[in-house]
């Protein structure tokens, strides 16, 4: 009985994934996002669904803040922190799905920061 339910869920899930792929391919930004190293079909579809309408961000910094990957600055008087972390506010799904993008961009020889893993 449980095996039959699992097989039905698996079949339903594959139908939903196929529908998501079909809908995502109709969006012009889908191929652009996929061209980033480390971003595949599923991650590109998730990023597009989390961002929604890109026009609501009138500046790139607002999109970065929405994803929660903007630096958190601690300053008081003349004190400036030496360790800077990301704020982690905003969409956690977008932040987690864009992580391969950050790694992919930082590990390409053409980027300013080249990793040595």
N, C-alpha and C positions, 0 to 999 in steps of 0.2 A: 504494500500500500504506500509506504513512504517513498519507495524507489519510484513508483509511478508518479507521485506528486513532484519529486525532484526532477524527473524527466520532463514533466509538463512545465515547471518553472524554467528549466533550461531552454526549452523550445520557445517559451514566451519571451525570455530574455534575448534570445538570438533574433527574434522578430523585431523587438524594440531596438536592438543595436542596428539592425539593417535599416529601420525607419530613420533613426538618428543619422546614420551615414548618408542616406538619400537626401534628407533635409539639409544637412551641413554642406553637401556638395553644391547646393544651390546658392550659397552665400559666397560672395566674391572674396571676402577676407580669409576664408577657410584655407585656400591654397597659399596665401601669403603667410599665414601663421605656420602652416606645415613646412614652409621653406626654412624655418629657424631650426638649427641643429638641435636634436633632442626632442622635437615635437612631432608626434605621430597623429593618426586620425582621431583617436579617442581623446587625447589631451587637447587637440585643436578644437574639437567640438565642445569640450567642457569649458575651455577658455572663452569661446564665443558666447556660450550660454551664460556664463558668469558675468561677463562684461555687459552684455545686452547691447543697447544702442550706444555706439561709441561717441555720437554727437553730444551726449550729455556731459562729456568731459571736454571742457574748452581749453585745457592745457594738459600736456603730458604728465606734469607733476601731480595732477588730480587723479589720474589713472593709477599712478604709482602709489599714491596714498590710499586709494581704494583697495588696491591689492595688499597693502600693509607691508610693503618692502622699502618704504622710505626710512631714512635714518632718524633715529631718536637722539636729539641733542640735549645734553645736560650741561648747562652753563649757569654760573652764578657769580656775578661780579667779574673778577679776573680769572676765576677758575674755569677751565675748559677740560671736559672729560677726554681721556685718551682712548677709551673703549667706546665705540659707537655700535649700537645694535639697531635692528629694524624694529619698527613700532608694533607690528603684528596686529594692527587694527584693520578693519575692513573685512573683505571676503577671505576666509581661511581656505576655501576650496580653490579660489583663484591663486592664492599664494602657493599652495601645495602643488598645484598642477603646473605653475610656471617655474618651479624649481629646476626641472630638467633643462628648461630654456636658459636659465641663468648659468647652469653648469656647462651647457653646450656652448654658449657664447664665450664663456671665460676659458674654455679649453681649445678654442680654435686658434691657430697661429696668427690669423689676421686680426684678432681682437687685441685691445690694448693690454689686457691682463691675460697672460698665458699660464695655465696651471701645469704643474709638474707632478702628476700622480704616478 
